Amino acid sequence: MGWFPNILSANESTITYDMTRAHSADIWFLKLRAWMWGITASTAALCVGNIMGSVGVNIFGALIDVLKEILW
């Protein structure tokens, strides 16, 4: 049987061959998708942080206050 289980009647040499056949276009699309999600998540985090700061939510200040109460 080998290391790979028999999934849909494919043997391990077929699975290994398919795993090594990724085209450069496939890799490029994966990189593009990762960059787009990274840019979107970073922009959203910055916007949420700015909105929280403008409404007076201070997470780091509250964290420092809690640490002061615990340590001092």
N, C-alpha and C positions, 0 to 999 in steps of 0.2 A: 504493500500500500504506500509506503513512503511517508514523507513529512506532510504532504498536502492531502486533505480528505477528498474523496471523489464527489465533487460538486457538479451536478448536471453532466455527468459522464465525461468529465475532463480529467486527463491524467496530469501528473506534475510537470511533465515537459511542456505540455500545451499551456498550462497556467504560467510557467516561468517565461515562456516565449511571449505571451500576451503582456506580461508585466514589464518586459523590456522594450515593448514597441511604442512607447509614448512618443508622439510626434512633437516637434518643437512648437507647433501651433497650439497643441493642447497645453503644454507647459506655459506658453505665453498667456493664454487665456486664464490659467490658474493664477499666474502672477498678477494679471490685470484685476481679477476679482479680489485678490488679497489686498492690493493697493487701494481699490475703490472702497472696500469695507473699512480699511484702516483710515483713510481720509474722512469717510463719513462718520466713523465713530469718534475720531479726534475732534472734528468740527462740532459734533453734537455735544461732546463733553465740555468743550470750551464755551459753547452757547449756554448750556445748563449751568456751568460755573458762573458765568457772567450774570445770568438771571437770578441765581441764588444770592450773589453778592449785592445785586441792586435791591433786592427785597429785604436784605438784612440778615440772611442766614450765614453764619460764620462757623463752619465746621471745625476748622483748625483752632479757632479761639475756644470753642467748647471743649475740644480735645485737650488743649493745654490746661484749661480750668479743671477738668476732671483729673488730669495727671497731677496738678498742684494739690488738689484735695487728697489724693491718694498718697503722694510722697511727702507732703509737708503737714 
